[in-house]
Amino acid sequence: MMNRTKLHDPDNGELKAVGLMSGSGTNIHKILEHETRLRKERGNSPFRVVVIFTDNFDSHAQEIGKDFNLPVITRDIKAFYKAHNLPRRDMSLRPDFDRETLKALKPFEATLAIYGGYMSIASRVFIDAFLGVNVHPADLSVKINGKRRWTGDHAVRDAIAAGEKTIHSTTHLVEPVVDGGRILMISGPLHVDIPPGLSISDQDDLKEIEQLNQGRLKEAGDWVIFPRTIQYIAEGRYASDEHGNLYFDNNPVPDGVKLQ
C-alpha cells in the first residue's frame, strides 16, 4: 500500500487558517459561522480562522472581522499596481505582491488558506506557502477532450447555455492551474431554474438566468460543502499518497467526495 499523508494531521493540533476575500466574503462568513457552531455543539473546533486578508479596500472584510473578533489585513491590489504603473493583468508583478502579503501573514502561523471569493490569481509563491482550498460554481469532474469543461468566471452560464439541467459546486485544492486543482468535494445536484418567459438563447435572458442560478447554487452548494470540506481536512479525513492521489477516510476519491 502506498504511503499516505494527511492533508492535516489533527495530532499536531488545530488547523489554523487565513480567510482570503475580495468582496462580500459570504463564503468566509459561512465558514466562520460553521466554526462557531462546532465550538458551541462540541466544545471545540478542529480548525480556527486566525486572520482575514483582503486585496480590496472596499470589501466587507472589516465588518466580518468585527463580527467575529478577528484581525484583518488589507493590501489593495489595485493601489499596488497603480503605484507600479502597471496593469493588474501583468502577472510578472504578482509574486512581489504575494511576498509582501506572506510577510504580513507570517505572525499568525496559518497553514491553510481559504479562498473565499478571492479574485486575485495567486502566484506560485503564495500557492506554495499554504494548503489552499477554493470553491468553484461547477462540477469540475466533467471533462471534454480530456480537459475540465466548466472552468472560468462564467461556469454557471456556460453549463446552462450548453443545456445542463443540474449544476453543482466543487471544492478543490489550489494548485498552479486555475480551477485545475485536485477535487475534494462536489455538492449534490441543483436543478436549473429558468423562469417563465426567459430563454437561454437570448443573451440578456441568459445573463439573468445565470445570476439567478448562481445565487441559488451559492446557498445550496458553496455554503454546504465549503465549511464541511475545511472541517474534514482539519479532522484528518483527507490524505494524499506519493503520486498525489487523494483519499477520504482511506478510500480513493479521484473525483472528490460526491454528495447526493
N, C-alpha and C positions, 0 to 999 in steps of 0.2 A: 504494500500500500504506500502511495506517495505521501511524503511528509506534508502536513498541513499546518498552516499558521493562522491563528485567529486574526481577523482584521483589528480587533481589540481584545485583549485578554483581561477580563474583569478581576483576575487575581492581582493585577497591577494597580487596581484602584478604579475609581470612577473615570469615565471618559470625559475629558474637558474639550469643549467646542467653542469655536468662534462662529457667530452668525453673520453671514455676508449678505448685504442687501443694497438695492439701488433705489427702490421706490416705496410702495406702501408697506412692504415687509409682512404681508399676511401669512406667508409660509413660516417665517421666523416666529411670528406671534403664535401660530398654532403649535409649533414645536415647544415653545416656552410654556404654553398652556398645558401641553402633554406632560412636560417635566414637572410642573406644579402639581398636576393631578396625581402623578406617580408618587410624589413625596407625601401627598395627603393620604392616599389609599394604602401605600406600602410602608410609609415612614422614611423612604429614601428613593432616589432615582439613580439608575446606573450611569446616567450622563448628566452633565451640567454645562449649560451655556455660560461662559465666563465673561464674554465681551461681545459687543456688536460692532461690526465695521461697515461703514457705508462709503461709497465713492461719489456720493451726490449730496450736496448741501441741502437740497430741497426734499430729501427723503423723509420718511417718518421714523427714522432711527432714534432720534432723541425722545420722541413720545413713547416708543416701545421700551427704550432703556429706562425711562422714568417709571413706566407701569410695572416693570419687573426688577427695578433697583439694580440695573446693570450699567457698567461703564460703556460709553460709546466713543469710538474713534472715527473721525470724519476726515477724509482726504479727497477733495473734489477732483475727479479725473479731468473734467473739462478745464478747470483752472490750471491743472498741472500741464496739460498740453498747450494751453494758451500761453503760459509762461515760457514754454519752449518754442513757441511759434511754429507748431506742427499740428497737422490734423489728427484727430483721435484715431483714425484708421491706420495710422503709422505704427505698426506693431514693433518697430525697432526700439521704440522708447518704453514699451510696456515693461520690460524687465526692470528698468530703473524705478518705475512707479511701484512695482511689486516689491522690490528690495526695501524701499523705504517703508512700505506697509508692513513687511515682515519685522522690521526693526521695532515698529510701534506695537506690534502684537506680541513680541517675544516675552515680555514680563508676565503674560497671562498663562504661558505654558500650555496652550491648547494644542492638541494633536489632530483634531478633526475640524474641517472647515465645512460648514453647511451653506451651500449656495442657494439661498432663499430669495430668488429674484435678483440675483447679482448680474448686472447687464454688461460688465466688462469681461472680455475674454482674458482669462488668466494666462500668464506666461509660464513656461516650464519651471522657472524659478519658484513661482508660487505653488504650482501643482505639486512639485516635489517636496514642498515643505510640510504638507498636510496629507492626511487621508481625506479626500474630498468627496462629498455626496451632493448630487443635484437631482432635481425632479424635472421631468420633461413631459409636456402635454401630448403624449402619443405612445403607441405601443412600439418600442424600439426593437422588439424581436422580429417585426415584419421586415422582410428583405425583398429586394428586386435586383436581379443581376448580381447577387452577392453583396449588395450594399443596403444599409438601413434606409428604409423608404421614407419614413415620416420624421425627418430631422428639420432643423431650422426654426425660425421665428413664427412661421405660419403652418405648423404641422397640423393643427386642427382644421384649418381651412383646406389644406391640401387633401387631407383624408376625406373630408366631407365632399369636396369637389370631385373626388375620384369615385364617389358612390358608396363609401363605407357607411354601414348602418349603425355601428357602435364605435366608440372612441375610448381610450384608456390613458392613464398616466403611468410613467415609468420612473423609478428611482435608479440611479446608476452611479458608479464611481466616476470621479472627474479625472480624466486622463487626457493626454495631449490632443487627441482628435475631438473637436467639438461634437457633442452628442454621440460620441463613439465609445464611451467608457463601458466597462462590463456592467451588465444589468443585475440589479439587486432585487427589485420587486415591481410587479405590474398590477395595477388596480383591476378590479372587476369591470365588466363592460358597462358603459353608459350609452343608452340608445340615443342616437342623434335626434334632436328636436328641430323640425322645420315647421315654423308656424304657418297657418293657412295664408295663402296669398303671396308667399315668398318662394323663390325658385333659386336653386344653386346655379342655374345657367345665367342668371343676371348678376353682374359683378357687385352692384350695390347691395342686392339682397344677400349675396354670398358673404359679404363683409358683415352684415347684420347677423346672419346665421352663425358665422364664426364667433363673433363676440358673445352671443347668447350661450353657445355651447361651451366655449372656453371658460366662461364663468361657472357654468354648471359642473364642468369637469374639475375645476379647481376645488370645489366643495366636495364632490363625490369621489375624486381621485387623489389629487395632491394632498389634501388635508387629512386623508385617511392613511396613505402609505408613507408619506414623508416622515411624520413623527414615529410611526411604527418601525420604519427602517432604521432610524437613529437608535431607537430603543434596542432593537435586536442586535445591531452591531455592538452596542455598549454591553450587552449581556453575553457577548462572545459566541453568538449563534452563527455568525458568518465566518468562513475561513477560506483560505486560498492555498492551492498547492504550488509546487515549484514551477509549474507551467502556467500559472495564472488562472487555473480553473477555479471557479467559486463553488462553495458548498454551504448548505444551510442545514443545521442540525445533523451534520455529517453526510447529508445527501447531496449529490451533484445537482447543481441548478444552472445549466448552461444558458438558459433564458430567464433566469431570475425566479423568484417565488411568485407564482401567479395566484391572485385571489379570484374567487368565484363571484 
